[in-house]
Amino acid sequence: MELNTTIYNRARPAERVLLVGPSLGGNAAHQWTKVAAELIDEARVIFVDLPGSGLSEPWDDADEASLDTVAAAIADIARGQKEELGDVPVYFAGLSISGAIALHLARDYDDLFAGVVVVASAATVGEPARWLVRADQVEATGTQQLVEETVKRWFTADFRAQQSATVDIIMEGLSATEDHSYAQLCRALAIHDVRGDLPYIQTPIMMIAGERDASTPIANVELVAETAPRGELHIVEGAAHQVTVMRPVAVAGLIRQMLGRPRWNRVVSESSD
């Protein structure tokens, strides 16, 4: 698997690299650009498109439908950056499904990643049976039929009213996602479960949760922060599932804190723009 990447700030000095990934049916540039703008002098920020979204190729069925498959492709990107720039620290920040992928990276590639940021995700996501049902539905009728219900989970009513143009752009990413790729990612989420691995993960893990995120139970997020030896939890006030879109300044501020930090203790805090 080869994923498309876009460097946000190639002209800036690159003392560290931050790879960022989107939600399921999301566009990395649309969901992370405002965060990247805040971090323009902190790291080389690279948008990573998941299979079938953005400019990445659709899912190749030669690849197993698991988050490990996607994590391996992201690890290849990290290696490429180290080959180009030298042994600079590389971080990964993921929203929703990409946050789940971040935990696979933290578990399996601690030699590559100096830390990961998990936004609106956890060691398990949803119920396996429901992911499999959604995969079949999307294969049959496409992602467009998901938009009306999804927008209510991704954004608060106030944000939808005040930032309708932004919301429309984000939801266009879902509509444009290639159907089979979306379905395969659903199947990968159905088997995503790293709870048993958490006590053994030594990579620093920053958990960021939206205060009003109905899609990600806070107990699941707390489990990761409390079980991983180098876990940390922050709750962003007023944010629903699309935390990076709704509160980019807060998210950037938290990421800025962890970039280059050699060791950190568990912290629970609340943040807002």
Secondary structure, DSSP 8 states (H G I E B T S, - for coil): ----EEES-TTS--SSEEEEE--TT--HHHHHHHHHHHTTTTSEEEEE--TTSTT-----TTS-SSHHHHHHHHHHHHHHHHHHH-S--EEEEEETHHHHHHHHHHHH-TTTEEEEEEES--SS-S-HHHHHHHHHHHHHH-SGGGHHHHHHHHS-HHHHHH-HHHHHHHHHHHHHS-HHHHHHHHHHHHT---GGGGGG--S-EEEEEETT-SSS-HHHHHHHHHHSTTEEEEEETT--S-HHHH-HHHHHHHHHHHTT-S-----EEEE--
